[in-house]
Amino acid sequence: MEVQFWGAAREVPGSMHLLSVGGRRILLDCGLYQGRRKHAFERNRDFPFEPSSIDAVVLSHAHIDHCGNLPTLVKAGFKGKIYATPATRDLCRHMLVDSAHIQKSDVRYVNRRRKRQGKRLFEPLYLIGDARKALARFRPVHYGRSFEPAPGVRATFIDAGHILGSASVILDLTEGSRKRRLVFSGDIGRKGLPILRDPQIPSGADYVIMESTYGDREHEPPSQAREYLRECAEATYKAGGKLLVPSFALGRTQEVVYRLNQLWEDGELPPMDVFVDSPLAINVTEVYSAHPECYDREMLDTMATDSDGDPLGFRRLRYVRSSEESKTLDSRRGPAIIVAASGMCEGGRILHHLSHYLPNPSTTVLFVGYQAQHTLGRRLLEGKEEVKVLGAPVEVRARVERADSYSAHADRTGLLGWAEAVRNQGQVSRYFLVHGEEDSAEALAKDLRSAGTAEVEVPERGSAFELA
């Protein structure tokens, strides 16, 4: 029994861990690596193993850094099944096709410049047809029902509380006379967030692969998310400007809309129109509506008491699908709130709005999610006075704000609490900390080692460990 770490090792993007049991090979997640364009493309295209040798993929959730390279895996020869919760499967139908659109669009943009320079043209990482071939390999499994992705491996999904359909995975491994229980945390959600249930705690773990995204930081309380949004909306309304919210189409957009609906219902939202400018976010919201089995009690109660029965919609809110309507938002007068993808400002319609509105001091840009290194979002948060947007330099005179209270990841206290709860329900001998930048992972490792009850590893990319 062995686990080898090929993604999200001492970094956040590209979750991908290879589990070997009795000659069988299971991939835990197959996420898209995001970073500098050339390096990211090569890393995503060139797998460090033969894709046809993988027996199955077990997918924790539908965020692109966990599922986004599945079409490349299938394109390169993978023939097995992809196991996920029903909600994750439904979300991936939109996420992977949208990712294929982005691949094609990005390459078209880069190739225009390369053609002028007489350089060799690039090919997209994958196309829509590849995404659909990957989707045909999905096999949905409900929470709490065990399945066998390969002989010697029995798996069970439990609710991770991170996004709709997100799961931690319990893997019961058998190799000869040896039996071990490995838990893959996926991304661990926060307690007390709206819409979704709190994370479940797995029991009986011998080994734990655990995320560490915010292992060195504490979040503001979830209760402050609404208040911070109200303050930014009021300040932008008084300035007569636009409040731009770069937001991940999956998970974060739905929470922002939920909070705006609360403000609307309570009469605390300034009289400004709200636009969700993302076809993908609209599709994802429809999937949310189709899976009430994932909702927490607060969401169900809100649905029963909301004035129109829809916590993800209200009278001042408009969902924008067409590119033509999206373009009109940049010539619209008066204050407004525009929620648009992508969350790290690496693509999507938010780029056009940033290009237009960043030079205007009446603009507020509110980040409500993690910003990885080398992304436009990170550069804006670092206070750059000029950034490149769509290849052109843009002066930054807008107010840039950050609200950690919106994070769907557990913070340091939440991660330590989750790890302690898992330890109390099993005999954990070793933690493997992944999905965190090195400082975050090492800080969490230090805290876990202080407890003195298990070994803690922060694996490097490619490192392998025997599950003895």
One Martini backbone bead per residue (centre of mass of N, CA, C, O) as a GRO file, in nm:
protein
  468
    1MET     BB    1   0.095   0.038   0.024
    2GLU     BB    2   0.050   0.357  -0.152
    3VAL     BB    3   0.134   0.712  -0.154
    4GLN     BB    4   0.124   0.972  -0.410
    5PHE     BB    5   0.230   1.313  -0.480
    6TRP     BB    6   0.111   1.526  -0.773
    7GLY     BB    7  -0.062   1.745  -0.607
    8ALA     BB    8  -0.091   1.982  -0.378
    9ALA     BB    9   0.227   2.014  -0.301
   10ARG     BB   10   0.308   2.292  -0.149
   11GLU     BB   11   0.021   2.364  -0.272
   12VAL     BB   12  -0.296   2.418  -0.417
   13PRO     BB   13  -0.306   2.329  -0.697
   14GLY     BB   14  -0.373   2.015  -0.843
   15SER     BB   15  -0.523   1.779  -0.730
   16MET     BB   16  -0.314   1.468  -0.681
   17HIS     BB   17  -0.350   1.122  -0.580
   18LEU     BB   18  -0.169   0.811  -0.552
   19LEU     BB   19  -0.312   0.488  -0.515
   20SER     BB   20  -0.165   0.175  -0.398
   21VAL     BB   21  -0.330  -0.159  -0.429
   22GLY     BB   22  -0.259  -0.463  -0.524
   23GLY     BB   23  -0.191  -0.328  -0.825
   24ARG     BB   24  -0.372  -0.090  -0.784
   25ARG     BB   25  -0.502   0.237  -0.921
   26ILE     BB   26  -0.582   0.540  -0.746
   27LEU     BB   27  -0.735   0.851  -0.803
   28LEU     BB   28  -0.722   1.152  -0.613
   29ASP     BB   29  -0.804   1.339  -0.810
   30CYS     BB   30  -0.795   1.587  -1.112
   31GLY     BB   31  -0.646   1.872  -1.125
   32LEU     BB   32  -0.594   2.195  -1.211
   33TYR     BB   33  -0.320   2.371  -1.290
   34GLN     BB   34  -0.225   2.697  -1.162
   35GLY     BB   35  -0.029   2.947  -1.346
   36ARG     BB   36   0.201   2.975  -1.538
   37ARG     BB   37   0.122   2.909  -1.850
   38LYS     BB   38   0.345   2.712  -1.954
   39HIS     BB   39   0.376   2.538  -1.699
   40ALA     BB   40   0.080   2.455  -1.671
   41PHE     BB   41   0.044   2.313  -1.940
   42GLU     BB   42   0.265   2.096  -1.902
   43ARG     BB   43   0.162   1.978  -1.635
   44ASN     BB   44  -0.124   1.895  -1.741
   45ARG     BB   45  -0.030   1.717  -1.988
   46ASP     BB   46   0.213   1.578  -1.812
   47PHE     BB   47   0.209   1.291  -1.678
   48PRO     BB   48   0.374   1.094  -1.414
   49PHE     BB   49   0.187   0.881  -1.557
   50GLU     BB   50  -0.004   0.628  -1.684
   51PRO     BB   51  -0.331   0.667  -1.750
   52SER     BB   52  -0.400   0.358  -1.826
   53SER     BB   53  -0.314   0.256  -1.520
   54ILE     BB   54  -0.578   0.362  -1.418
   55ASP     BB   55  -0.867   0.237  -1.262
   56ALA     BB   56  -0.954   0.504  -1.086
   57VAL     BB   57  -1.165   0.779  -0.979
   58VAL     BB   58  -1.176   0.990  -0.686
   59LEU     BB   59  -1.402   1.255  -0.619
   60SER     BB   60  -1.458   1.526  -0.406
   61HIS     BB   61  -1.503   1.773  -0.623
   62ALA     BB   62  -1.593   2.056  -0.860
   63HIS     BB   63  -1.343   2.193  -0.853
   64ILE     BB   64  -1.094   2.259  -1.078
   65ASP     BB   65  -0.850   2.181  -0.874
   66HIS     BB   66  -0.993   1.868  -0.880
   67CYS     BB   67  -1.133   1.818  -1.196
   68GLY     BB   68  -1.001   1.977  -1.460
   69ASN     BB   69  -0.807   1.711  -1.573
   70LEU     BB   70  -0.989   1.477  -1.677
   71PRO     BB   71  -0.989   1.515  -1.989
   72THR     BB   72  -0.684   1.461  -2.017
   73LEU     BB   73  -0.683   1.176  -1.903
   74VAL     BB   74  -0.872   1.056  -2.118
   75LYS     BB   75  -0.712   1.150  -2.369
   76ALA     BB   76  -0.447   0.973  -2.254
   77GLY     BB   77  -0.617   0.671  -2.165
   78PHE     BB   78  -0.840   0.664  -1.974
   79LYS     BB   79  -1.094   0.384  -1.878
   80GLY     BB   80  -1.234   0.444  -1.627
   81LYS     BB   81  -1.389   0.542  -1.340
   82ILE     BB   82  -1.587   0.816  -1.195
   83TYR     BB   83  -1.625   0.908  -0.863
   84ALA     BB   84  -1.928   1.066  -0.730
   85THR     BB   85  -2.147   1.271  -0.647
   86PRO     BB   86  -2.432   1.382  -0.784
   87ALA     BB   87  -2.367   1.686  -0.760
   88THR     BB   88  -2.085   1.671  -0.881
   89ARG     BB   89  -2.167   1.561  -1.153
   90ASP     BB   90  -2.355   1.803  -1.230
   91LEU     BB   91  -2.138   2.023  -1.208
   92CYS     BB   92  -1.930   1.902  -1.414
   93ARG     BB   93  -2.101   1.948  -1.668
   94HIS     BB   94  -2.018   2.259  -1.650
   95MET     BB   95  -1.718   2.290  -1.566
   96LEU     BB   96  -1.579   2.130  -1.804
   97VAL     BB   97  -1.698   2.282  -2.042
   98ASP     BB   98  -1.599   2.560  -1.954
   99SER     BB   99  -1.299   2.486  -1.951
  100ALA     BB  100  -1.284   2.427  -2.254
  101HIS     BB  101  -1.351   2.712  -2.344
  102ILE     BB  102  -1.106   2.842  -2.208
  103GLN     BB  103  -0.885   2.692  -2.352
  104LYS     BB  104  -0.961   2.794  -2.636
  105SER     BB  105  -0.951   3.099  -2.578
  106ASP     BB  106  -0.659   3.122  -2.475
  107VAL     BB  107  -0.521   3.010  -2.730
  108ARG     BB  108  -0.629   3.218  -2.926
  109TYR     BB  109  -0.493   3.460  -2.792
  110VAL     BB  110  -0.197   3.358  -2.802
  111ASN     BB  111  -0.184   3.294  -3.115
  112ARG     BB  112  -0.200   3.579  -3.224
  113ARG     BB  113   0.081   3.657  -3.122
  114ARG     BB  114   0.249   3.416  -3.235
  115LYS     BB  115   0.187   3.469  -3.534
  116ARG     BB  116   0.322   3.749  -3.550
  117GLN     BB  117   0.607   3.607  -3.443
  118GLY     BB  118   0.639   3.315  -3.586
  119LYS     BB  119   0.521   3.100  -3.402
  120ARG     BB  120   0.419   2.830  -3.261
  121LEU     BB  121   0.123   2.683  -3.221
  122PHE     BB  122  -0.121   2.611  -3.002
  123GLU     BB  123  -0.295   2.375  -2.810
  124PRO     BB  124  -0.539   2.270  -2.647
  125LEU     BB  125  -0.574   2.074  -2.383
  126TYR     BB  126  -0.895   2.078  -2.436
  127LEU     BB  127  -1.217   1.983  -2.538
  128ILE     BB  128  -1.548   1.932  -2.532
  129GLY     BB  129  -1.530   1.633  -2.615
  130ASP     BB  130  -1.344   1.554  -2.377
  131ALA     BB  131  -1.537   1.632  -2.153
  132ARG     BB  132  -1.766   1.434  -2.238
  133LYS     BB  133  -1.599   1.177  -2.203
  134ALA     BB  134  -1.558   1.213  -1.902
  135LEU     BB  135  -1.861   1.227  -1.818
  136ALA     BB  136  -1.921   0.925  -1.912
  137ARG     BB  137  -1.744   0.811  -1.646
  138PHE     BB  138  -1.947   0.872  -1.446
  139ARG     BB  139  -2.031   0.767  -1.094
  140PRO     BB  140  -2.282   0.789  -0.880
  141VAL     BB  141  -2.261   0.850  -0.513
  142HIS     BB  142  -2.387   0.847  -0.217
  143TYR     BB  143  -2.394   0.923   0.081
  144GLY     BB  144  -2.294   0.635   0.278
  145ARG     BB  145  -2.215   0.465   0.020
  146SER     BB  146  -2.056   0.198  -0.074
  147PHE     BB  147  -1.760   0.129  -0.282
  148GLU     BB  148  -1.567  -0.033  -0.566
  149PRO     BB  149  -1.307   0.085  -0.758
  150ALA     BB  150  -1.132  -0.164  -0.646
  151PRO     BB  151  -0.968  -0.415  -0.558
  152GLY     BB  152  -0.916  -0.348  -0.209
  153VAL     BB  153  -1.136  -0.101  -0.242
  154ARG     BB  154  -1.332   0.084  -0.005
  155ALA     BB  155  -1.578   0.342  -0.040
  156THR     BB  156  -1.678   0.666   0.125
  157PHE     BB  157  -1.901   0.925   0.139
  158ILE     BB  158  -1.877   1.243   0.302
  159ASP     BB  159  -1.954   1.542   0.430
  160ALA     BB  160  -1.753   1.847   0.388
  161GLY     BB  161  -1.896   2.144   0.367
  162HIS     BB  162  -1.796   2.325   0.109
  163ILE     BB  163  -1.976   2.221  -0.129
  164LEU     BB  164  -2.171   2.102  -0.341
  165GLY     BB  165  -2.103   1.756  -0.293
  166SER     BB  166  -1.889   1.744  -0.102
  167ALA     BB  167  -1.604   1.524  -0.004
  168SER     BB  168  -1.512   1.283   0.200
  169VAL     BB  169  -1.283   0.995   0.207
  170ILE     BB  170  -1.332   0.655   0.273
  171LEU     BB  171  -1.059   0.408   0.282
  172ASP     BB  172  -1.066   0.060   0.251
  173LEU     BB  173  -0.778  -0.143   0.284
  174THR     BB  174  -0.659  -0.442   0.099
  175GLU     BB  175  -0.351  -0.645   0.160
  176GLY     BB  176  -0.399  -0.928   0.221
  177SER     BB  177  -0.374  -0.904   0.573
  178ARG     BB  178  -0.401  -0.605   0.529
  179LYS     BB  179  -0.555  -0.323   0.710
  180ARG     BB  180  -0.668   0.005   0.606
  181ARG     BB  181  -0.745   0.354   0.691
  182LEU     BB  182  -0.817   0.608   0.458
  183VAL     BB  183  -0.829   0.968   0.465
  184PHE     BB  184  -0.986   1.208   0.251
  185SER     BB  185  -1.081   1.534   0.298
  186GLY     BB  186  -1.046   1.731   0.107
  187ASP     BB  187  -1.243   2.004   0.147
  188ILE     BB  188  -1.290   2.186   0.437
  189GLY     BB  189  -1.536   2.314   0.594
  190ARG     BB  190  -1.748   2.534   0.760
  191LYS     BB  191  -1.898   2.631   1.025
  192GLY     BB  192  -2.206   2.811   0.978
  193LEU     BB  193  -2.282   2.804   0.696
  194PRO     BB  194  -2.469   2.854   0.441
  195ILE     BB  195  -2.687   2.595   0.289
  196LEU     BB  196  -2.479   2.397   0.426
  197ARG     BB  197  -2.347   2.154   0.586
  198ASP     BB  198  -2.154   2.032   0.807
  199PRO     BB  199  -1.892   1.860   0.867
  200GLN     BB  200  -1.793   1.543   0.871
  201ILE     BB  201  -1.670   1.275   1.076
  202PRO     BB  202  -1.439   1.047   1.058
  203SER     BB  203  -1.372   0.705   1.129
  204GLY     BB  204  -1.087   0.498   1.190
  205ALA     BB  205  -0.819   0.628   1.124
  206ASP     BB  206  -0.476   0.582   1.014
  207TYR     BB  207  -0.490   0.782   0.767
  208VAL     BB  208  -0.429   1.137   0.654
  209ILE     BB  209  -0.552   1.345   0.402
  210MET     BB  210  -0.492   1.700   0.439
  211GLU     BB  211  -0.587   2.005   0.435
  212SER     BB  212  -0.403   2.362   0.443
  213THR     BB  213  -0.481   2.646   0.336
  214TYR     BB  214  -0.549   2.777   0.652
  215GLY     BB  215  -0.309   2.688   0.869
  216ASP     BB  216  -0.220   3.021   0.942
  217ARG     BB  217  -0.535   3.111   0.968
  218GLU     BB  218  -0.797   3.337   1.041
  219HIS     BB  219  -1.125   3.396   1.034
  220GLU     BB  220  -1.384   3.553   1.003
  221PRO     BB  221  -1.682   3.547   1.092
  222PRO     BB  222  -1.961   3.458   0.915
  223SER     BB  223  -2.139   3.698   1.029
  224GLN     BB  224  -1.958   3.925   0.867
  225ALA     BB  225  -2.029   3.895   0.567
  226ARG     BB  226  -2.280   4.072   0.552
  227GLU     BB  227  -2.165   4.337   0.673
  228TYR     BB  228  -1.937   4.383   0.467
  229LEU     BB  229  -2.120   4.400   0.221
  230ARG     BB  230  -2.285   4.642   0.318
  231GLU     BB  231  -2.050   4.845   0.342
  232CYS     BB  232  -1.957   4.832   0.045
  233ALA     BB  233  -2.226   4.910  -0.080
  234GLU     BB  234  -2.260   5.187   0.059
  235ALA     BB  235  -1.993   5.319  -0.034
  236THR     BB  236  -2.048   5.285  -0.340
  237TYR     BB  237  -2.314   5.435  -0.352
  238LYS     BB  238  -2.207   5.714  -0.252
  239ALA     BB  239  -1.989   5.718  -0.501
  240GLY     BB  240  -2.134   5.605  -0.769
  241GLY     BB  241  -2.044   5.309  -0.819
  242LYS     BB  242  -1.875   4.997  -0.841
  243LEU     BB  243  -1.925   4.661  -0.730
  244LEU     BB  244  -1.673   4.424  -0.749
  245VAL     BB  245  -1.712   4.052  -0.760
  246PRO     BB  246  -1.493   3.821  -0.757
  247SER     BB  247  -1.627   3.491  -0.843
  248PHE     BB  248  -1.696   3.186  -0.793
  249ALA     BB  249  -1.936   3.004  -0.951
  250LEU     BB  250  -1.873   2.791  -0.722
  251GLY     BB  251  -2.033   2.882  -0.414
  252ARG     BB  252  -1.966   3.189  -0.379
  253THR     BB  253  -2.197   3.313  -0.538
  254GLN     BB  254  -2.426   3.188  -0.367
  255GLU     BB  255  -2.347   3.328  -0.102
  256VAL     BB  256  -2.362   3.621  -0.193
  257VAL     BB  257  -2.660   3.609  -0.276
  258TYR     BB  258  -2.769   3.527  -0.002
  259ARG     BB  259  -2.673   3.787   0.143
  260LEU     BB  260  -2.823   3.988  -0.037
  261ASN     BB  261  -3.102   3.876   0.030
  262GLN     BB  262  -3.095   3.947   0.327
  263LEU     BB  263  -3.068   4.252   0.286
  264TRP     BB  264  -3.327   4.283   0.126
  265GLU     BB  265  -3.531   4.162   0.335
  266ASP     BB  266  -3.414   4.387   0.563
  267GLY     BB  267  -3.356   4.673   0.418
  268GLU     BB  268  -3.006   4.697   0.367
  269LEU     BB  269  -3.007   4.755   0.066
  270PRO     BB  270  -2.918   4.945  -0.153
  271PRO     BB  271  -3.046   5.119  -0.444
  272MET     BB  272  -2.908   4.861  -0.621
  273ASP     BB  273  -2.814   4.679  -0.869
  274VAL     BB  274  -2.785   4.323  -0.947
  275PHE     BB  275  -2.518   4.124  -1.100
  276VAL     BB  276  -2.486   3.805  -1.258
  277ASP     BB  277  -2.190   3.757  -1.466
  278SER     BB  278  -2.257   3.417  -1.537
  279PRO     BB  279  -2.334   3.132  -1.690
  280LEU     BB  280  -2.214   2.931  -1.489
  281ALA     BB  281  -2.354   3.037  -1.232
  282ILE     BB  282  -2.635   2.976  -1.335
  283ASN     BB  283  -2.602   2.671  -1.369
  284VAL     BB  284  -2.518   2.615  -1.076
  285THR     BB  285  -2.774   2.725  -0.939
  286GLU     BB  286  -2.955   2.507  -1.067
  287VAL     BB  287  -2.818   2.274  -0.918
  288TYR     BB  288  -2.880   2.365  -0.637
  289SER     BB  289  -3.194   2.345  -0.677
  290ALA     BB  290  -3.166   2.015  -0.735
  291HIS     BB  291  -3.014   1.983  -0.418
  292PRO     BB  292  -3.170   1.977  -0.117
  293GLU     BB  293  -3.015   1.736   0.029
  294CYS     BB  294  -2.764   1.951   0.101
  295TYR     BB  295  -2.909   2.113   0.300
  296ASP     BB  296  -2.965   2.309   0.555
  297ARG     BB  297  -3.179   2.433   0.786
  298GLU     BB  298  -3.156   2.732   0.713
  299MET     BB  299  -3.231   2.704   0.414
  300LEU     BB  300  -3.508   2.570   0.453
  301ASP     BB  301  -3.627   2.800   0.625
  302THR     BB  302  -3.586   3.028   0.418
  303MET     BB  303  -3.767   2.910   0.196
  304ALA     BB  304  -4.028   2.931   0.383
  305THR     BB  305  -3.987   3.271   0.447
  306ASP     BB  306  -3.944   3.387   0.195
  307SER     BB  307  -4.104   3.605  -0.016
  308ASP     BB  308  -4.022   3.400  -0.286
  309GLY     BB  309  -3.866   3.119  -0.204
  310ASP     BB  310  -3.566   3.254  -0.297
  311PRO     BB  311  -3.237   3.288  -0.181
  312LEU     BB  312  -3.124   3.315  -0.509
  313GLY     BB  313  -3.349   3.557  -0.525
  314PHE     BB  314  -3.440   3.898  -0.638
  315ARG     BB  315  -3.561   4.190  -0.763
  316ARG     BB  316  -3.256   4.326  -0.810
  317LEU     BB  317  -3.184   4.063  -0.954
  318ARG     BB  318  -2.957   3.970  -1.230
  319TYR     BB  319  -2.908   3.735  -1.477
  320VAL     BB  320  -2.623   3.702  -1.702
  321ARG     BB  321  -2.566   3.559  -2.021
  322SER     BB  322  -2.506   3.758  -2.231
  323SER     BB  323  -2.257   3.940  -2.383
  324GLU     BB  324  -2.417   4.190  -2.453
  325GLU     BB  325  -2.517   4.258  -2.165
  326SER     BB  326  -2.240   4.265  -2.034
  327LYS     BB  327  -2.133   4.516  -2.192
  328THR     BB  328  -2.348   4.724  -2.075
  329LEU     BB  329  -2.225   4.748  -1.782
  330ASP     BB  330  -1.984   4.952  -1.881
  331SER     BB  331  -2.227   5.188  -1.952
  332ARG     BB  332  -2.347   5.210  -1.681
  333ARG     BB  333  -2.521   5.408  -1.473
  334GLY     BB  334  -2.448   5.407  -1.169
  335PRO     BB  335  -2.497   5.208  -0.916
  336ALA     BB  336  -2.347   4.872  -0.870
  337ILE     BB  337  -2.354   4.514  -0.871
  338ILE     BB  338  -2.081   4.285  -0.973
  339VAL     BB  339  -2.091   3.941  -1.033
  340ALA     BB  340  -1.786   3.768  -1.136
  341ALA     BB  341  -1.602   3.577  -1.337
  342SER     BB  342  -1.321   3.510  -1.184
  343GLY     BB  343  -1.197   3.476  -0.863
  344MET     BB  344  -0.874   3.535  -0.979
  345CYS     BB  345  -0.871   3.691  -1.256
  346GLU     BB  346  -0.801   3.465  -1.513
  347GLY     BB  347  -1.096   3.514  -1.630
  348GLY     BB  348  -1.356   3.621  -1.784
  349ARG     BB  349  -1.575   3.895  -1.726
  350ILE     BB  350  -1.413   4.050  -1.506
  351LEU     BB  351  -1.194   4.170  -1.693
  352HIS     BB  352  -1.367   4.385  -1.836
  353HIS     BB  353  -1.448   4.536  -1.576
  354LEU     BB  354  -1.163   4.601  -1.478
  355SER     BB  355  -1.064   4.756  -1.724
  356HIS     BB  356  -1.288   4.982  -1.687
  357TYR     BB  357  -1.288   5.036  -1.344
  358LEU     BB  358  -1.002   5.063  -1.205
  359PRO     BB  359  -0.949   5.383  -1.270
  360ASN     BB  360  -1.190   5.422  -1.068
  361PRO     BB  361  -1.239   5.555  -0.744
  362SER     BB  362  -1.553   5.447  -0.718
  363THR     BB  363  -1.437   5.172  -0.705
  364THR     BB  364  -1.501   4.834  -0.587
  365VAL     BB  365  -1.297   4.555  -0.485
  366LEU     BB  366  -1.424   4.231  -0.381
  367PHE     BB  367  -1.276   3.977  -0.209
  368VAL     BB  368  -1.408   3.618  -0.146
  369GLY     BB  369  -1.123   3.471  -0.203
  370TYR     BB  370  -0.873   3.296  -0.298
  371GLN     BB  371  -0.527   3.400  -0.393
  372ALA     BB  372  -0.305   3.304  -0.596
  373GLN     BB  373  -0.020   3.289  -0.717
  374HIS     BB  374   0.019   3.484  -1.012
  375THR     BB  375  -0.238   3.644  -0.993
  376LEU     BB  376  -0.438   3.911  -1.034
  377GLY     BB  377  -0.565   3.909  -0.756
  378ARG     BB  378  -0.298   3.918  -0.598
  379ARG     BB  379  -0.192   4.186  -0.717
  380LEU     BB  380  -0.422   4.361  -0.610
  381LEU     BB  381  -0.381   4.292  -0.305
  382GLU     BB  382  -0.073   4.404  -0.315
  383GLY     BB  383  -0.105   4.706  -0.455
  384LYS     BB  384  -0.097   4.756  -0.743
  385GLU     BB  385  -0.088   5.035  -0.970
  386GLU     BB  386  -0.032   4.819  -1.205
  387VAL     BB  387  -0.197   4.617  -1.453
  388LYS     BB  388  -0.270   4.333  -1.642
  389VAL     BB  389  -0.543   4.339  -1.884
  390LEU     BB  390  -0.574   4.174  -2.157
  391GLY     BB  391  -0.258   4.275  -2.217
  392ALA     BB  392  -0.310   4.552  -2.066
  393PRO     BB  393  -0.249   4.837  -1.912
  394VAL     BB  394  -0.373   4.921  -1.572
  395GLU     BB  395  -0.494   5.144  -1.367
  396VAL     BB  396  -0.506   5.165  -1.000
  397ARG     BB  397  -0.789   5.339  -0.822
  398ALA     BB  398  -0.925   5.139  -0.674
  399ARG     BB  399  -1.083   4.980  -0.426
  400VAL     BB  400  -0.934   4.717  -0.223
  401GLU     BB  401  -1.089   4.422  -0.096
  402ARG     BB  402  -1.125   4.185   0.189
  403ALA     BB  403  -1.317   3.870   0.267
  404ASP     BB  404  -1.271   3.599   0.481
  405SER     BB  405  -1.572   3.523   0.565
  406TYR     BB  406  -1.620   3.354   0.277
  407SER     BB  407  -1.481   3.112   0.329
  408ALA     BB  408  -1.503   2.746   0.262
  409HIS     BB  409  -1.268   2.714   0.452
  410ALA     BB  410  -1.103   2.609   0.694
  411ASP     BB  411  -0.931   2.715   0.947
  412ARG     BB  412  -0.711   2.664   1.181
  413THR     BB  413  -0.920   2.587   1.397
  414GLY     BB  414  -1.087   2.397   1.215
  415LEU     BB  415  -0.859   2.199   1.143
  416LEU     BB  416  -0.782   2.116   1.431
  417GLY     BB  417  -1.065   2.015   1.507
  418TRP     BB  418  -1.085   1.798   1.292
  419ALA     BB  419  -0.829   1.636   1.365
  420GLU     BB  420  -0.914   1.572   1.655
  421ALA     BB  421  -1.177   1.424   1.588
  422VAL     BB  422  -1.042   1.200   1.423
  423ARG     BB  423  -0.848   1.102   1.644
  424ASN     BB  424  -1.084   1.029   1.853
  425GLN     BB  425  -1.196   0.803   1.616
  426GLY     BB  426  -0.892   0.684   1.623
  427GLN     BB  427  -0.548   0.569   1.494
  428VAL     BB  428  -0.354   0.796   1.409
  429SER     BB  429  -0.022   0.791   1.253
  430ARG     BB  430  -0.074   0.988   0.987
  431TYR     BB  431  -0.017   1.299   0.832
  432PHE     BB  432  -0.109   1.460   0.517
  433LEU     BB  433  -0.022   1.774   0.388
  434VAL     BB  434  -0.230   1.963   0.172
  435HIS     BB  435  -0.349   2.222   0.007
  436GLY     BB  436  -0.087   2.424   0.057
  437GLU     BB  437   0.112   2.643   0.128
  438GLU     BB  438   0.399   2.603   0.288
  439ASP     BB  439   0.340   2.783   0.535
  440SER     BB  440   0.064   2.661   0.605
  441ALA     BB  441   0.147   2.364   0.634
  442GLU     BB  442   0.373   2.402   0.849
  443ALA     BB  443   0.199   2.533   1.066
  444LEU     BB  444   0.006   2.294   1.101
  445ALA     BB  445   0.220   2.081   1.163
  446LYS     BB  446   0.318   2.209   1.424
  447ASP     BB  447   0.048   2.185   1.576
  448LEU     BB  448   0.015   1.877   1.546
  449ARG     BB  449   0.286   1.797   1.684
  450SER     BB  450   0.217   1.919   1.963
  451ALA     BB  451   0.013   1.687   2.030
  452GLY     BB  452   0.178   1.397   1.990
  453THR     BB  453  -0.011   1.159   1.818
  454ALA     BB  454   0.143   1.211   1.532
  455GLU     BB  455   0.251   1.206   1.231
  456VAL     BB  456   0.390   1.467   1.006
  457GLU     BB  457   0.340   1.554   0.663
  458VAL     BB  458   0.500   1.754   0.389
  459PRO     BB  459   0.474   1.690   0.083
  460GLU     BB  460   0.625   1.647  -0.206
  461ARG     BB  461   0.647   1.629  -0.525
  462GLY     BB  462   0.651   1.268  -0.567
  463SER     BB  463   0.614   1.164  -0.300
  464ALA     BB  464   0.635   0.854  -0.108
  465PHE     BB  465   0.417   0.628   0.095
  466GLU     BB  466   0.388   0.393   0.325
  467LEU     BB  467   0.111   0.183   0.442
  468ALA     BB  468   0.190  -0.009   0.718
   0.00000   0.00000   0.00000
